[in-house]
Amino acid sequence: VVPDWVGEILSPSTARDDRVIKMPVYARYGVSYLWLVDPLARSLEAFALEQGRWAVVGLYGDQAEANIPPFQEIALQLAELWAEV
């Protein structure tokens, strides 16, 4: 069973593998959405799979709220992600 969405929390030691190794694997298996969350940079990169390739949905930072696919029905409070960093 392939998930519709994957979220990866980046760290300095794994960020390269998450981008270079895992992203193509997720695309190959048909994961529809991917988020890369970087707590140190306070950023969230959102991607959607389009015709077998990742398309950038958006890059989000300390906005008060963000509606990000596939959970666009929910207003996410991104500042809460970084509260403990």
Secondary structure, DSSP 8 states (H G I E B T S, - for coil): ---SEEEEE--TTTHHHIIIIIHHHHHHHT--EEEEEETTTTEEEEEEEETTEEEEEEEE-S-S-B--TTSTTS-B-GGGGGTT-
